[in-house]
Every structure is written in C-alpha cells, then in structure tokens.
Amino acid sequence: MNPILLLPEFVAVAAALGVMLYDLWLPKDRKAVLCTVSMVACVAVFAATFVPAVADGGTAFGGSYLVDGMALLLKRLFAITALLVFVMSRDYVEDLPRGRGEYYTLCLLATSGMLICASVNDFMSLFVALEVVTVSFFVLVAFKRDSTKSVEAGLKMLVIGSISAALLLYGIAFIYGATGSVFFADYRALVEAPDFVLSTELLVGILLVFLGLGFKTSAVPMHVWVPDVYEGAPTPITAFLSVGSKLAGFVLMLRILEVFGRSGVVADELTPFLALIAALTLFYGNLGAIPQTNIKRLMGYSSIGQCGYILLGVAAAWETGISATLFYMTAYVFTNLAVFTVIVYVARSTKSHEIDDYSGLARRHPLLGAAMTIGLLSLAGVPPILGFVGKFLAIGAAFARPELQWLVVCGLINVVVSMYYYLCVIKRMWIKDARHPADPAVPRRVKIALVVSMIVLIGGGLAPQLVEKMTAPAAAQLGLSKTPR
C-alpha cells in the first residue's frame, strides 16, 4: 500500500476538512484566520514533498500511484500556486457576504486533486483526480451567486467540462477495449513488445483522451469556455484556473506521452496531431487577444496562446521537449500569478477590469506597474526574463525535429503577434495619463509576494540553469529521449 507517499495529499485534504469545521465555530469578524490556516497548509504540503519517504519516490496502492521526479516537481509547483492564490485572495474574500470558509475549503480540495494528478499511474485514478479538480472549480467559478456573469461562467464551464469528460471516458473505454487494462505499467509493457501493432481502437482512444484533457489545458477545440469564464469568475479563481488547472491537464498529458510515446509507431502518429493542435491554439489565442478591452478576457486569450507554446514542447516530447515543457510550466506559475495579483488589486481600486484603467499605473503605484510589466514581458518572451527561456527551449525542441520546423515558424510569428497586445498594456501603464488618480492599497504580504515573483522571473532568466536543475532530471526519468525513431 505504501500510503506514506501520499503525505502531501493527506495534508491538503486534512487542511480542507479542518478549515471547513473550523469555519463553523468562528465568528464572522474572525474569518480572516482561515486564509492564514490555508497558507500554512500550502507550506506544509510543500515541505511534505521533501520528507525522505516521499522524496525517494516509489509506487503505492498496487502501482496505481507513482511518485517520481516529475510528480515531485509538479506537487511543489501546485503548493506554490495555491499559496500565492491565497495571498491574493484574503482581501477579496473579506468582501464576500457569505461562504468564506467554503471558498478556502474548495481551493484546498482542488489543490489535493492537482497533487493526485501529478502521480496518477492508471486511468481510473486519472479520471477521479481530474474530476476532483474540475468539480471544485465548477463551484468556485460560480461562487458569486449574485453576479450573473459568475453564474453564467460556471454554467459554461459545466457544459464544456461535461463534454470533455465524456470524450475522456470514451477514450479510456477504447483503450481498455484494445488492451484489456487500465494500468499504465501494462501499457508500457505492451508498446515496448517487439510484436506490438498499433490498432485503430487504441489510436482512437489515445486521441480522444488528449481531446478530453484539452479542456483543462484550454487547447483548441476545447477552448471556447476560457474567455467568458476568465471574465466572469472571481479574479483569484481565474488565476488559480489559469495556472493550477492548466498544469494539472499538462502533467496528465505528459503521463500519457510517457506511457505510449515509448513506441515509435505511436509517437509518429501522435506528433502530427499534437502539432496541429498546437498551431491552431497559438493562432486562436494570440489573434483573439488583439481586440480585447477587458484585461481578464485578454488574459484568457493569452492563456490559450501560452497553451500553444507548451503544446509545442509537448509535440516535440520525444527529444528535449519534456524538459522544455516542464521549464515553461515552472516559469508560467510565477509569471501568470504575478500578473493576476496586480489585476486583483487594481480592480479593488477602480471597480473595473477595463484595460484603460491601467493608464498611469506605473506612476500611481510603481511596484504594481513593475510587476505587471515584468509579468507581461515574460509572457511575451522578452529576454532576459524567465518566460523567454521557456519559449526558447520549447521552440528549440521543436526545431530539432525536421517534421516540426513549420510549427517553429508558427511559434515565431505568434511571438511577434503577442508582443503587440502585451506592449499595448505596458504603454498605457508607463506613458498614458492616469484614468483613476487613487493609488491601489496593497498589503505588505502581497508586496512581498510580488517582489519574490519578480526576483524569480529576472533571476531565473539570467541564470536559467538553476531552474533546469529541477526540470531536466525530472524529464530524464521519463526516458522518452531514448525512444526508437
């Protein structure tokens, strides 16, 4: 059974239940302590990944749960993501008329689902973990019951999420029908066998699974919910969705690739499919962002475009793509959360999410202006910021494969396109006159979080080998670079 490997998950679930029960006895004027408890829980989850019994890795529950380098890396990223979301949530949740304890409980439950996603080793665990994340976000997106946009966003996410779950289950059914098993270990043995033949049922199943996971990653064609949900959801939840939920989808994609990509036959079939999805996602996200006037909708389309760059690394996974993908995902955590933290506090001051509200922000509040600028430049891929290195590695991994060089051209074109709408926001902050003269009030804990994020983004861009020391070993453990071509 080896249940000690699930120590981070046990901590997250215990914290969720503890917050829910603690909320029952707390008077209304002391609910803020729930945020502190939740942040402490995230630190405990992060620390639990370094406990020797967990850090040494292994399998649990009959092989259905796996802890390896990639799982540990993603668990730490999920813990950091949840911590930063709670940092930006405290003031936001204080303004809610009800449901403060439920908010933190659902966020911790979503975090526990993400932690499990990092370690799944069979399709049943994969589906259950994914639904824990998805159902938690259904409720969190529609959390503002008095807001029509929030309820509408939750309904749209529910409908598209149900369709994606159906596709995922159909894919699992096809794979089970073709192999007679749901365990990844059996698939590894199957595809590495000398007499392996890729059946139509197995290929259809794998493609349907990737389409189902496309909902979590906001990849075309499962992307249609993103702009509306990002706009309607509570802003901290939008940040959580754009990072935690997306990373959960990508780590599951990498798990599937690690299993079936061991066969050169399957790899040759999957590469064109993933490359096409990456190209469509890149163009849709970046072109759709250009006419936006709402910053949350712009970040929604930006999130789709960023998904395209990560998929570019995924498509090249059988070379150096997995290392590039993990690097990009690490950079994306600090980049996106820094940007959304600024969005939260600007909106508290202006009561609006219009891009014009950012005019003169750099003069009104230099820290917010600097954090937003560095975050947007990182998303655009401007050196020497960490996002540039992630894009460089992803594009380089694709360039190393002759059949993907057309995708490299698509990626470079979209770098130029994305530069336009990111620089439009930066120009407003530094050049235009302030539309709202009041300075946003930013607590000290948020200032510290923004400063740390900026240090990581700039320091990681100047010394990317520090990040690669975490991502490269995790990718090397998967062994896909040795796949026969």
C-alpha positions in Angstrom: 0.0 0.0 0.0 2.8 2.4 0.9 0.5 5.2 2.0 3.3 7.5 3.2 3.9 8.5 -0.4 0.5 10.3 -0.2 1.6 12.6 2.6 1.2 15.8 0.7 -2.3 14.8 -0.4 -3.2 13.8 3.2 -2.0 17.2 4.4 -4.1 19.0 1.8 -7.3 17.0 2.5 -6.9 17.3 6.3 -6.5 21.1 5.9 -9.6 21.3 3.7 -11.7 19.4 6.3 -10.1 21.3 9.2 -10.9 24.7 7.5 -14.5 23.5 6.9 -15.0 22.5 10.5 -13.1 25.5 12.0 -15.3 27.8 10.0 -18.4 26.6 11.9 -17.1 27.9 15.2 -15.6 31.2 14.0 -17.5 34.4 14.4 -17.9 36.5 11.2 -15.3 39.1 12.2 -12.5 36.4 12.6 -12.9 34.6 9.3 -9.6 36.0 8.0 -7.7 33.4 10.1 -9.0 30.8 7.6 -6.7 32.3 5.0 -3.7 32.0 7.3 -4.5 28.4 8.1 -4.8 27.7 4.3 -1.5 29.3 3.6 0.2 27.3 6.4 -1.3 24.2 4.9 0.3 25.0 1.5 3.7 25.5 3.1 3.2 22.1 4.9 2.3 20.4 1.6 5.5 21.9 0.0 7.6 20.7 2.9 6.0 17.2 2.8 7.5 16.7 -0.7 10.9 16.8 0.9 10.3 14.2 3.5 12.7 11.4 2.6 10.0 8.7 2.4 8.2 10.9 -0.2 11.2 12.4 -2.0 12.8 8.9 -2.5 9.8 8.1 -4.7 8.1 4.8 -5.5 4.7 3.4 -6.1 1.6 2.9 -3.9 -1.8 1.2 -4.0 -0.8 -1.7 -6.2 1.0 0.5 -8.7 -1.8 2.9 -9.4 0.0 5.8 -7.7 3.5 6.9 -8.7 6.0 9.4 -7.2 8.9 10.3 -9.4 10.9 13.4 -10.3 8.1 15.0 -12.4 5.5 14.3 -9.7 7.6 15.9 -7.0 8.3 19.0 -9.2 4.6 19.4 -10.0 3.5 18.9 -6.4 5.8 21.7 -5.4 4.5 24.0 -8.1 0.9 23.2 -7.1 1.7 24.1 -3.5 3.3 27.4 -4.5 0.4 28.2 -6.8 -2.2 27.6 -4.1 -0.1 29.7 -1.6 0.1 32.7 -4.0 -3.6 32.4 -4.8 -4.4 32.5 -1.0 -2.1 35.5 -0.7 -4.1 37.4 -3.3 -7.5 36.0 -2.1 -7.5 37.3 1.5 -8.8 40.8 0.8 -11.0 39.6 -1.9 -12.7 37.0 0.2 -13.2 39.6 3.1 -15.6 41.4 0.7 -17.7 38.4 0.2 -21.1 38.4 2.1 -21.0 34.7 2.6 -19.1 31.4 2.0 -15.6 32.4 3.2 -14.9 29.0 4.7 -16.3 27.2 1.8 -14.1 29.2 -0.6 -10.9 28.1 1.2 -12.2 24.5 1.6 -12.9 24.2 -2.2 -9.5 25.7 -3.1 -7.7 23.2 -0.8 -9.8 20.3 -2.3 -8.9 21.5 -5.8 -5.2 21.5 -4.7 -5.5 18.0 -3.4 -6.9 16.8 -6.8 -4.0 18.5 -8.6 -1.5 16.8 -6.3 -3.0 13.4 -7.2 -3.0 14.3 -10.9 0.8 14.6 -10.7 1.1 10.9 -9.5 -1.6 9.0 -11.3 -0.5 5.7 -12.8 -3.8 4.3 -14.2 -6.8 5.7 -15.9 -9.2 5.3 -13.0 -7.1 7.4 -10.7 -6.6 9.9 -13.6 -10.3 10.4 -14.1 -11.2 10.6 -10.4 -8.3 13.1 -9.7 -9.3 15.2 -12.7 -12.9 15.4 -11.6 -12.0 16.4 -8.1 -10.2 19.4 -9.6 -13.0 20.1 -12.2 -16.0 19.9 -9.8 -14.2 22.1 -7.3 -13.7 24.7 -10.0 -17.3 24.5 -11.2 -18.4 25.7 -7.8 -15.6 28.3 -7.4 -16.2 29.9 -10.8 -19.9 30.4 -9.9 -19.1 31.4 -6.3 -20.5 34.9 -6.7 -24.1 33.9 -6.8 -25.4 37.5 -7.0 -23.3 38.0 -10.2 -25.0 37.0 -13.5 -21.6 36.7 -15.2 -20.2 34.4 -12.5 -23.2 32.1 -12.6 -23.1 32.1 -16.4 -19.3 31.3 -16.4 -19.9 28.4 -14.1 -22.7 27.0 -16.3 -20.5 27.3 -19.4 -17.6 25.6 -17.7 -20.0 22.8 -16.6 -21.3 22.2 -20.1 -18.0 22.1 -21.8 -16.4 20.2 -18.9 -19.1 17.5 -19.2 -18.4 17.2 -22.9 -14.7 16.8 -22.3 -15.3 14.3 -19.5 -17.4 12.2 -22.0 -14.6 12.4 -24.6 -12.1 11.3 -21.9 -14.2 8.4 -20.8 -14.8 7.3 -24.4 -11.1 7.4 -25.0 -10.4 5.3 -21.8 -13.1 2.8 -23.0 -11.4 2.4 -26.4 -8.0 2.0 -24.8 -9.4 -0.6 -22.3 -11.1 -2.4 -25.2 -7.9 -2.6 -27.1 -5.6 -3.6 -24.3 -7.8 -5.1 -21.5 -6.2 -3.0 -18.8 -6.4 0.5 -17.3 -2.9 0.4 -15.7 -0.1 2.4 -17.3 2.5 -0.3 -16.4 0.6 -2.7 -18.7 0.7 -0.2 -21.5 4.4 0.3 -21.2 5.0 -3.4 -21.5 2.6 -3.6 -24.4 4.1 -0.9 -26.6 7.7 -2.0 -25.9 7.0 -5.5 -27.0 8.7 -6.4 -30.3 5.5 -7.6 -31.9 3.4 -4.5 -30.9 0.9 -3.4 -33.6 -1.0 -0.1 -33.2 -4.7 -0.9 -33.6 -7.3 1.6 -34.8 -9.1 1.3 -31.5 -6.0 2.1 -29.4 -5.1 5.1 -31.6 -8.7 6.5 -31.5 -8.7 6.1 -27.7 -5.4 7.9 -27.3 -6.6 10.8 -29.5 -9.9 11.1 -27.5 -8.0 11.2 -24.2 -5.9 14.1 -25.5 -9.0 15.9 -26.7 -10.6 15.4 -23.2 -7.5 16.7 -21.5 -7.6 19.7 -23.9 -10.4 21.1 -21.7 -8.1 21.5 -18.8 -5.2 22.9 -20.8 -7.5 25.3 -22.9 -6.3 23.8 -26.2 -8.3 24.1 -29.4 -11.0 22.8 -29.9 -11.9 22.6 -26.2 -11.0 26.2 -25.6 -14.3 28.0 -26.1 -15.1 28.4 -22.4 -11.9 30.2 -21.5 -12.5 34.0 -22.2 -16.1 34.0 -20.7 -15.1 32.0 -17.7 -12.0 34.1 -17.0 -14.1 37.2 -17.2 -17.0 36.0 -15.0 -15.1 34.1 -12.3 -13.8 35.7 -9.2 -10.4 37.1 -10.1 -8.3 34.9 -7.7 -10.1 31.8 -9.1 -9.3 33.0 -12.6 -5.6 33.0 -11.5 -6.0 29.5 -10.0 -7.7 28.2 -13.2 -5.1 29.7 -15.5 -2.2 28.1 -13.6 -3.2 25.2 -11.4 -5.9 23.7 -13.5 -3.8 24.1 -16.7 -0.7 22.5 -15.2 -2.9 19.6 -14.0 -4.0 19.0 -17.5 -0.5 19.1 -18.9 1.0 16.8 -16.3 -1.6 14.2 -17.3 -0.8 14.7 -21.0 2.9 14.1 -20.2 1.9 10.9 -18.3 0.1 9.6 -21.3 3.0 10.5 -23.5 5.4 8.8 -21.2 3.4 5.6 -21.5 2.5 5.4 -25.2 5.4 7.5 -26.5 7.8 4.6 -25.8 6.6 3.2 -29.1 8.0 4.9 -32.1 4.8 3.8 -34.0 2.5 5.7 -31.6 4.9 8.7 -31.5 4.8 9.0 -35.2 1.0 9.1 -35.2 0.7 11.5 -32.2 3.2 14.1 -33.4 1.2 15.5 -36.3 -1.9 15.6 -34.2 -0.3 17.5 -31.4 1.5 19.8 -33.8 -1.8 20.7 -35.5 -3.5 21.4 -32.2 -0.5 23.5 -31.0 -0.6 25.6 -34.2 -4.4 26.2 -34.0 -4.1 27.1 -30.3 -1.3 29.5 -30.9 -3.1 31.5 -33.6 -6.5 31.4 -32.0 -5.2 32.7 -28.6 -3.0 35.4 -29.9 -5.2 36.8 -32.6 -8.2 36.7 -30.3 -6.4 38.8 -27.7 -5.7 41.7 -30.0 -9.2 43.4 -30.0 -9.9 42.8 -26.2 -10.6 45.8 -24.0 -11.1 43.8 -20.8 -7.9 42.7 -19.0 -9.4 39.4 -17.8 -10.6 38.5 -21.3 -7.2 39.4 -22.7 -5.5 37.1 -20.2 -8.0 34.4 -21.2 -6.9 34.6 -24.8 -3.3 34.9 -23.7 -3.8 31.7 -21.7 -4.9 29.9 -24.8 -1.8 31.2 -26.7 0.5 30.2 -23.9 -1.1 26.7 -24.0 0.0 26.6 -27.7 3.7 27.2 -26.7 3.5 24.5 -24.1 2.0 22.1 -26.6 4.8 23.0 -28.9 7.2 21.4 -26.4 4.7 18.5 -25.9 4.7 17.8 -29.6 8.5 17.5 -29.5 8.4 15.4 -26.4 10.5 12.6 -27.7 13.6 14.7 -27.8 14.1 17.5 -25.4 10.5 18.7 -25.4 9.5 17.4 -22.0 12.3 19.2 -20.3 11.3 22.4 -22.2 7.7 21.8 -21.2 8.4 21.5 -17.5 10.6 24.6 -17.7 7.9 26.6 -19.4 5.3 25.4 -16.8 7.6 26.5 -13.9 8.0 29.9 -15.5 4.3 30.2 -16.2 3.4 29.8 -12.5 5.3 32.8 -11.3 4.5 34.9 -14.4 0.7 34.4 -14.5 0.2 34.7 -10.8 2.2 38.0 -10.6 0.0 39.4 -13.4 -3.2 38.3 -11.8 -2.2 39.6 -8.4 -1.8 43.1 -9.9 -5.2 42.6 -11.6 -6.9 41.8 -8.3 -5.6 45.0 -6.6 -6.2 47.3 -9.5 -9.8 46.1 -9.7 -10.3 46.7 -6.0 -9.3 50.3 -6.6 -11.1 51.0 -9.9 -14.0 48.6 -9.5 -13.4 47.7 -13.2 -11.4 45.3 -15.4 -11.0 47.6 -18.4 -7.5 47.9 -19.9 -7.8 51.7 -19.9 -7.9 51.5 -16.1 -4.2 50.7 -16.2 -3.3 54.0 -17.6 -0.6 55.7 -15.5 -0.4 52.7 -13.1 3.4 52.8 -13.1 3.3 56.3 -11.7 0.5 55.7 -9.3 1.9 52.5 -7.9 5.5 51.7 -9.1 5.5 48.2 -7.6 2.3 47.1 -9.3 3.5 48.7 -12.6 6.8 47.0 -12.4 5.3 43.6 -11.5 2.8 43.9 -14.3 5.4 44.9 -16.8 7.8 42.1 -15.9 5.0 39.6 -16.0 3.7 40.7 -19.4 7.2 40.8 -20.9 7.8 37.3 -19.5 4.6 36.1 -21.2 5.7 37.8 -24.4 9.1 36.1 -24.3 11.4 39.1 -23.9 14.9 38.4 -22.7 16.3 38.2 -20.1 13.1 37.2 -18.3 12.3 33.6 -17.4 9.4 33.3 -19.9 11.9 34.0 -22.8 14.0 31.0 -21.8 10.9 28.8 -21.7 9.8 29.9 -25.2 13.4 29.5 -26.4 13.6 25.9 -25.1 10.2 24.9 -26.5 10.9 26.3 -29.9 14.4 24.8 -29.9 13.0 21.4 -29.0 10.6 21.6 -32.0 13.3 22.9 -34.3 15.4 19.8 -33.6 12.8 17.7 -35.3 12.6 18.3 -39.1 8.9 17.5 -39.3 8.1 20.2 -36.8 10.0 23.1 -38.3 6.8 24.5 -39.8 5.5 24.7 -36.3 8.5 26.7 -35.2 7.6 29.3 -37.9 4.1 29.4 -36.4 5.5 29.9 -32.9 7.8 32.8 -34.0 5.0 34.5 -35.9 2.9 34.4 -32.7 5.7 35.8 -30.6 5.5 38.9 -32.7 1.7 39.0 -32.6 1.6 38.6 -28.8 4.2 41.3 -28.4 1.7 43.8 -29.8 -1.1 43.4 -27.3 1.2 42.9 -24.3 3.1 46.1 -25.2 -0.2 48.0 -25.6 -1.0 47.3 -21.9 2.6 48.3 -20.9 2.4 51.5 -22.9 -0.8 52.5 -21.0 0.9 51.9 -17.7 4.0 53.9 -18.4 3.1 56.6 -20.9 -0.6 57.5 -20.7 -2.1 59.7 -18.0 -3.9 58.1 -15.1 -7.6 57.5 -15.5 -8.0 56.8 -11.8 -5.8 59.0 -9.6 -6.3 56.9 -6.4 -3.4 54.5 -5.6 -4.4 50.9 -5.1 -4.0 49.8 -1.5 -1.6 46.8 -1.4 -0.9 44.9 1.8 2.6 44.0 2.8 2.2 40.3 2.3 1.2 41.0 -1.3 4.1 43.3 -1.9 6.5 40.6 -0.6 4.9 38.0 -3.0 5.2 40.4 -5.9 8.9 41.1 -5.1 9.7 37.4 -4.8 7.9 36.7 -8.1 9.9 39.4 -9.9 13.2 38.1 -8.4 12.4 34.6 -9.6 11.4 35.9 -13.1 14.5 38.0 -13.6 16.9 35.8 -11.7 15.7 32.7 -13.4 16.1 34.4 -16.8 19.7 35.4 -16.0 20.6 32.0 -14.5 18.2 29.5 -16.2 20.5 26.6 -15.1 19.0 27.0 -11.6 15.6 26.1 -13.0 16.9 23.5 -15.3 18.5 21.7 -12.3 14.9 21.0 -11.2 13.2 20.3 -14.6 15.9 18.4 -16.5 16.3 15.5 -14.1 12.5 15.1 -13.8 12.3 14.9 -17.7 15.2 12.5 -17.9 13.5 10.0 -15.6 10.7 9.6 -18.2 13.2 8.1 -20.7 11.4 9.3 -23.8 14.6 10.7 -25.3 15.6 7.1 -25.9 12.5 6.2 -27.9 13.4 4.4 -31.1 12.7 6.6 -34.1 
